[in-house]
């Protein structure tokens, strides 16, 4: 993804989750997916990495969530995370839990680490038990495939995908107290995307020295303005999980709130999460474009977030964007039903640079120019409410024939 | 619609909004729609009818809402309601308000009644001012078209449609204190349907004698379990309005809570609203079938309603129904994210008669039978939570290619 050097961090072109010191990754096809795409992968750290997780708030949670929460909660460190796609291991009862524990314990044994130093994650179909013979064969082969190379990182990124079309990965570097620290991330997500406190699957690696508590705080803060601000279809998954692992091998003095570079690290972490979140939105099931809704002038940031998420989640707005129709009426209707304090007479709406509504009054605009803009691969919708200073950005995608096609035929 | 005589009321086949004594209706094409379908209609009562309204909770409200609230609020009676389709008269500023008042005042003058005895309603595109010359020509011609015939009622029903495919109307009769009372209704709605305290446009006529206050109370009660329980796309309109008018010409002793037939009247009114609400859901934009979600065993009825609406609103569930895929995983995922108290281990899910989940464990089922059932024109989804006695029913439709086609090209 594009290079950005105007900030305190530098985007590393070609960087990956194995760029931070201490991390290897890998992936292979063990047979859970019907295609030949990889479906089993792992990230392994050569030292115990400080770890933090954010998980779905769906009350129905998949078995691997329980196991991973237990592992991360145990000591706040992880040596590895094992991920399968093709099967969510959700609503699979006692058998599902047994399988998730067996994935954790067997992989830990192969790596020669204790079970609670391994996290597990699954994504795919709900309600089918795992083909554990295939997972076991894959696990046996996986350690030999682990490497700190871009290719091995790509193998991992492919292994976590379901209906995604593209792999999603990013890496940045920044100076922390004179040492170079890297933060990298990989994610998957295309359908059942409406994260609530977490997202589908996201993995962040860093070689920064940082304890698991400040890491958890920063991860939650970053999640609130990135993964929690995207939606593909309004459906919150049973398997959402974002895990961060910090190896500490960059050699910096451990980061805490008192550290002078704490804010710089936080901002770089937000950037990494934002790139991944936007990549998930752009790769939403059936999507042809990324939609970015920017709300300002709300009573508070929280209010702006609620309004931005209502607009980005509107099926009518999403369909209009697909049809390249500058239908601002659907945008203002969504703003009005968000349940947040607004003044219905003071709303401005801009689509890209095209002003369509000022102080809630339609503005004549160039339909040809609007059509041309809406046919692009990124559409920005700006809403200014003029009732306060709150602002927020949300990301989503258009609603297309392909979304229906993909989801009308997913399971069968 | 089908005859039902097992209840305290009888469905009148061929009945319409002009069956209750005192009402005439009519409709014509004045040129607001590009097609030749009617786009201007009215219901007129020969006496002042007790009136009550329920309106959208969207904070952005169209001009006719303001005018109608003023009319209904003035004396609690109405002589007429004038409706146009093809233009919502929403976000049209001072000009829009002026136009809505002019519709009310001019039509009142033609009928020889006072302005506040006329309500107005609009539906269609947001943000364009009304072509008032066309509306005026139509209004001049309309009084001569009004009649108490089924054909005239049909003309009205057609005049209020937008992307709807079918007209929606129902009529019942019941004895009230020895007199025969009729309740009839007409409605429209196909897109931007996620009513919050009201629905798109609904009109109920009755010849019962009832004051505007008990009528308003019963209308709100009926709305909560009917129109407020349907969703097509999760978008609440700026123009939602449900109006009831009672002529009193049935000659019954005025209905109040103390009247022995009050409950029978309430139940007949709920039936009328339910028929119309289900008809809107079945005629949802692009829909190929009606989906009915029945939740029981929730902590409370309110909780059951929230869960039922979350399931019926899930794009993933809706796509699966379109694809005739018995994808109960998406149903339980929606139940889990509804934010209501559940026990994730005690959920039963049944699709029609086919049990797919018992106590949150998958049950092997006949995929062929499920496919055959899901290909029908009505799909029932039953969820039993086993945590209480609360229950609710919600109605919606499937998400199809046609929904996207219709909404990707609506305005342009």
HADDOCK unambig.tbl for C-alpha pairs under 7 A between the chains (distance, minus, plus):
assign (segid A and resid 58 and name CA) (segid B and resid 336 and name CA) 5.04 0.50 0.50
assign (segid A and resid 58 and name CA) (segid B and resid 337 and name CA) 4.55 0.50 0.50
assign (segid A and resid 59 and name CA) (segid B and resid 336 and name CA) 4.65 0.50 0.50
assign (segid A and resid 59 and name CA) (segid B and resid 337 and name CA) 6.33 0.50 0.50
assign (segid A and resid 59 and name CA) (segid B and resid 344 and name CA) 6.52 0.50 0.50
assign (segid A and resid 60 and name CA) (segid B and resid 333 and name CA) 6.51 0.50 0.50
assign (segid A and resid 60 and name CA) (segid B and resid 336 and name CA) 4.93 0.50 0.50
assign (segid A and resid 60 and name CA) (segid B and resid 344 and name CA) 5.38 0.50 0.50
assign (segid A and resid 91 and name CA) (segid B and resid 360 and name CA) 6.41 0.50 0.50
assign (segid A and resid 91 and name CA) (segid B and resid 361 and name CA) 6.32 0.50 0.50
assign (segid A and resid 92 and name CA) (segid B and resid 361 and name CA) 6.50 0.50 0.50
assign (segid A and resid 93 and name CA) (segid B and resid 361 and name CA) 6.19 0.50 0.50
assign (segid A and resid 126 and name CA) (segid B and resid 329 and name CA) 5.13 0.50 0.50
assign (segid A and resid 127 and name CA) (segid B and resid 329 and name CA) 6.26 0.50 0.50
assign (segid A and resid 127 and name CA) (segid B and resid 362 and name CA) 6.28 0.50 0.50
assign (segid A and resid 233 and name CA) (segid B and resid 315 and name CA) 6.17 0.50 0.50
assign (segid A and resid 235 and name CA) (segid B and resid 314 and name CA) 6.52 0.50 0.50
assign (segid A and resid 235 and name CA) (segid B and resid 334 and name CA) 6.77 0.50 0.50
assign (segid A and resid 236 and name CA) (segid B and resid 337 and name CA) 6.25 0.50 0.50
assign (segid A and resid 237 and name CA) (segid B and resid 333 and name CA) 6.42 0.50 0.50
assign (segid A and resid 238 and name CA) (segid B and resid 333 and name CA) 6.12 0.50 0.50
assign (segid A and resid 314 and name CA) (segid B and resid 235 and name CA) 6.51 0.50 0.50
assign (segid A and resid 315 and name CA) (segid B and resid 233 and name CA) 6.16 0.50 0.50
assign (segid A and resid 316 and name CA) (segid B and resid 407 and name CA) 6.37 0.50 0.50
assign (segid A and resid 319 and name CA) (segid B and resid 404 and name CA) 5.80 0.50 0.50
assign (segid A and resid 319 and name CA) (segid B and resid 407 and name CA) 5.40 0.50 0.50
assign (segid A and resid 319 and name CA) (segid B and resid 408 and name CA) 4.80 0.50 0.50
assign (segid A and resid 320 and name CA) (segid B and resid 407 and name CA) 6.02 0.50 0.50
assign (segid A and resid 320 and name CA) (segid B and resid 408 and name CA) 4.64 0.50 0.50
assign (segid A and resid 322 and name CA) (segid B and resid 408 and name CA) 5.93 0.50 0.50
assign (segid A and resid 323 and name CA) (segid B and resid 408 and name CA) 3.97 0.50 0.50
assign (segid A and resid 323 and name CA) (segid B and resid 409 and name CA) 5.79 0.50 0.50
assign (segid A and resid 325 and name CA) (segid B and resid 408 and name CA) 6.94 0.50 0.50
assign (segid A and resid 325 and name CA) (segid B and resid 409 and name CA) 6.96 0.50 0.50
assign (segid A and resid 325 and name CA) (segid B and resid 411 and name CA) 6.94 0.50 0.50
assign (segid A and resid 325 and name CA) (segid B and resid 412 and name CA) 6.60 0.50 0.50
assign (segid A and resid 327 and name CA) (segid B and resid 411 and name CA) 6.78 0.50 0.50
assign (segid A and resid 329 and name CA) (segid B and resid 126 and name CA) 5.12 0.50 0.50
assign (segid A and resid 329 and name CA) (segid B and resid 127 and name CA) 6.23 0.50 0.50
assign (segid A and resid 333 and name CA) (segid B and resid 60 and name CA) 6.53 0.50 0.50
assign (segid A and resid 333 and name CA) (segid B and resid 237 and name CA) 6.40 0.50 0.50
assign (segid A and resid 333 and name CA) (segid B and resid 238 and name CA) 6.12 0.50 0.50
assign (segid A and resid 334 and name CA) (segid B and resid 235 and name CA) 6.79 0.50 0.50
assign (segid A and resid 336 and name CA) (segid B and resid 58 and name CA) 5.05 0.50 0.50
assign (segid A and resid 336 and name CA) (segid B and resid 59 and name CA) 4.65 0.50 0.50
assign (segid A and resid 336 and name CA) (segid B and resid 60 and name CA) 4.95 0.50 0.50
assign (segid A and resid 337 and name CA) (segid B and resid 58 and name CA) 4.57 0.50 0.50
assign (segid A and resid 337 and name CA) (segid B and resid 59 and name CA) 6.33 0.50 0.50
assign (segid A and resid 337 and name CA) (segid B and resid 236 and name CA) 6.27 0.50 0.50
assign (segid A and resid 344 and name CA) (segid B and resid 59 and name CA) 6.49 0.50 0.50
assign (segid A and resid 344 and name CA) (segid B and resid 60 and name CA) 5.35 0.50 0.50
assign (segid A and resid 360 and name CA) (segid B and resid 91 and name CA) 6.39 0.50 0.50
assign (segid A and resid 361 and name CA) (segid B and resid 91 and name CA) 6.33 0.50 0.50
assign (segid A and resid 361 and name CA) (segid B and resid 92 and name CA) 6.48 0.50 0.50
assign (segid A and resid 361 and name CA) (segid B and resid 93 and name CA) 6.17 0.50 0.50
assign (segid A and resid 362 and name CA) (segid B and resid 127 and name CA) 6.26 0.50 0.50
assign (segid A and resid 399 and name CA) (segid B and resid 404 and name CA) 6.90 0.50 0.50
assign (segid A and resid 400 and name CA) (segid B and resid 404 and name CA) 6.03 0.50 0.50
assign (segid A and resid 401 and name CA) (segid B and resid 401 and name CA) 5.18 0.50 0.50
assign (segid A and resid 401 and name CA) (segid B and resid 404 and name CA) 6.19 0.50 0.50
assign (segid A and resid 404 and name CA) (segid B and resid 319 and name CA) 5.79 0.50 0.50
assign (segid A and resid 404 and name CA) (segid B and resid 399 and name CA) 6.89 0.50 0.50
assign (segid A and resid 404 and name CA) (segid B and resid 400 and name CA) 6.02 0.50 0.50
assign (segid A and resid 404 and name CA) (segid B and resid 401 and name CA) 6.20 0.50 0.50
assign (segid A and resid 407 and name CA) (segid B and resid 316 and name CA) 6.37 0.50 0.50
assign (segid A and resid 407 and name CA) (segid B and resid 319 and name CA) 5.41 0.50 0.50
assign (segid A and resid 407 and name CA) (segid B and resid 320 and name CA) 6.03 0.50 0.50
assign (segid A and resid 408 and name CA) (segid B and resid 319 and name CA) 4.79 0.50 0.50
assign (segid A and resid 408 and name CA) (segid B and resid 320 and name CA) 4.63 0.50 0.50
assign (segid A and resid 408 and name CA) (segid B and resid 322 and name CA) 5.93 0.50 0.50
assign (segid A and resid 408 and name CA) (segid B and resid 323 and name CA) 3.96 0.50 0.50
assign (segid A and resid 408 and name CA) (segid B and resid 325 and name CA) 6.94 0.50 0.50
assign (segid A and resid 409 and name CA) (segid B and resid 323 and name CA) 5.79 0.50 0.50
assign (segid A and resid 409 and name CA) (segid B and resid 325 and name CA) 6.97 0.50 0.50
assign (segid A and resid 411 and name CA) (segid B and resid 325 and name CA) 6.95 0.50 0.50
assign (segid A and resid 411 and name CA) (segid B and resid 327 and name CA) 6.80 0.50 0.50
assign (segid A and resid 412 and name CA) (segid B and resid 325 and name CA) 6.54 0.50 0.50
